[in-house]
């Protein structure tokens, strides 16, 4: 199929409709009339030779073909947008209010000590960091973006993976002295462990260990369940049991000996951090600046981890 500008235009309209949820809201975001959006969708469907949207008077949803098409073209549009942003340089002013639905662990352990530098860098910007258990409705709640660990929720969001960090299994020296160091991950099924609550699925996270392609699921006994990473780390340090923590932000705990990694050879599980946006369209300079700053400080954190491991 030969490329033409009308095809790209139609794809942009389709993604706007999916993310807005209705043709009317997409038309408003694009500066078009609803009938103009409908005509653009029809032309796109004729161009690709498949029905992409199932439309009734009350509902609108992607067909199976439409969902596959949407998932395939979305990353390419993101790449085009990011290339355009890079080419534009600093033409857009970073100012106004930035409201972020943020993961508590990332905010407290990684970001907090760098906030003064961020505010100094962008004096015309004010920042609201709101800690929530879930992403929720970013538009209704007035958020510019969300930063969350774990896979992004299903919905009309745009997600960008920022990093992946290792999941480490740890215990305190006092716990090891009192109970001995387990020799194999399976032994943890008979030890006191600390569960972490997965708010998105309303249950504790599953325990598993990974060594290259080998995955070892575990059925641990946990007398303690927490939903806050700081509480998990503090309880682990106090000898309450064995816990699983994220490597990012915890290098000092391991380097100082306050926590001990139990199975370095079984630490190939990775946990992602995503930036989640309510829409692909018109992403503000303040949002881009915040994400780039987060990537910058996480890069420094990874360098610190590698230095302390050596």
Secondary structure as the mmCIF struct_conf table of DSSP 4:
data_model
#
loop_
_struct_conf.conf_type_id
_struct_conf.id
_struct_conf.beg_label_comp_id
_struct_conf.beg_label_asym_id
_struct_conf.beg_label_seq_id
_struct_conf.end_label_comp_id
_struct_conf.end_label_asym_id
_struct_conf.end_label_seq_id
HELX_RH_AL_P HELX_RH_AL_P1 UNK A 5 UNK A 20
BEND BEND1 UNK A 21 UNK A 22
HELX_RH_AL_P HELX_RH_AL_P2 UNK A 23 UNK A 30
TURN_TY1_P TURN_TY1_P1 UNK A 31 UNK A 31
HELX_RH_AL_P HELX_RH_AL_P3 UNK A 34 UNK A 48
TURN_TY1_P TURN_TY1_P2 UNK A 49 UNK A 49
BEND BEND2 UNK A 50 UNK A 50
STRN STRN1 UNK A 53 UNK A 55
BEND BEND3 UNK A 57 UNK A 58
STRN STRN2 UNK A 60 UNK A 62
HELX_RH_AL_P HELX_RH_AL_P4 UNK A 64 UNK A 88
TURN_TY1_P TURN_TY1_P3 UNK A 89 UNK A 90
BEND BEND4 UNK A 92 UNK A 92
STRN STRN3 UNK A 96 UNK A 102
HELX_RH_AL_P HELX_RH_AL_P5 UNK A 104 UNK A 105
HELX_RH_PI_P HELX_RH_PI_P1 UNK A 106 UNK A 111
HELX_RH_3T_P HELX_RH_3T_P1 UNK A 112 UNK A 114
HELX_RH_AL_P HELX_RH_AL_P6 UNK A 115 UNK A 121
TURN_TY1_P TURN_TY1_P4 UNK A 123 UNK A 124
STRN STRN4 UNK A 125 UNK A 131
BEND BEND5 UNK A 133 UNK A 134
TURN_TY1_P TURN_TY1_P5 UNK A 138 UNK A 142
BEND BEND6 UNK A 144 UNK A 144
STRN STRN5 UNK A 145 UNK A 149
BEND BEND7 UNK A 150 UNK A 151
HELX_LH_PP_P HELX_LH_PP_P1 UNK A 152 UNK A 153
BEND BEND8 UNK A 154 UNK A 156
STRN STRN6 UNK A 158 UNK A 171
HELX_RH_AL_P HELX_RH_AL_P7 UNK A 173 UNK A 179
BEND BEND9 UNK A 183 UNK A 184
HELX_RH_3T_P HELX_RH_3T_P2 UNK A 185 UNK A 190
BEND BEND10 UNK A 191 UNK A 191
STRN STRN7 UNK A 192 UNK A 198
TURN_TY1_P TURN_TY1_P6 UNK A 199 UNK A 202
STRN STRN8 UNK A 203 UNK A 204
HELX_LH_PP_P HELX_LH_PP_P2 UNK A 205 UNK A 206
STRN STRN9 UNK A 207 UNK A 211
TURN_TY1_P TURN_TY1_P7 UNK A 212 UNK A 213
STRN STRN10 UNK A 214 UNK A 218
STRN STRN11 UNK A 221 UNK A 226
BEND BEND11 UNK A 227 UNK A 227
HELX_RH_AL_P HELX_RH_AL_P8 UNK A 229 UNK A 237
TURN_TY1_P TURN_TY1_P8 UNK A 238 UNK A 239
BEND BEND12 UNK A 240 UNK A 240
STRN STRN12 UNK A 242 UNK A 242
STRN STRN13 UNK A 243 UNK A 246
BEND BEND13 UNK A 247 UNK A 247
TURN_TY1_P TURN_TY1_P9 UNK A 248 UNK A 249
HELX_RH_AL_P HELX_RH_AL_P9 UNK A 251 UNK A 255
TURN_TY1_P TURN_TY1_P10 UNK A 256 UNK A 257
BEND BEND14 UNK A 258 UNK A 259
STRN STRN14 UNK A 260 UNK A 261
BEND BEND15 UNK A 262 UNK A 262
HELX_RH_3T_P HELX_RH_3T_P3 UNK A 264 UNK A 266
STRN STRN15 UNK A 267 UNK A 267
STRN STRN16 UNK A 270 UNK A 277
BEND BEND16 UNK A 278 UNK A 278
BEND BEND17 UNK A 280 UNK A 280
TURN_TY1_P TURN_TY1_P11 UNK A 281 UNK A 282
HELX_RH_AL_P HELX_RH_AL_P10 UNK A 285 UNK A 309
#
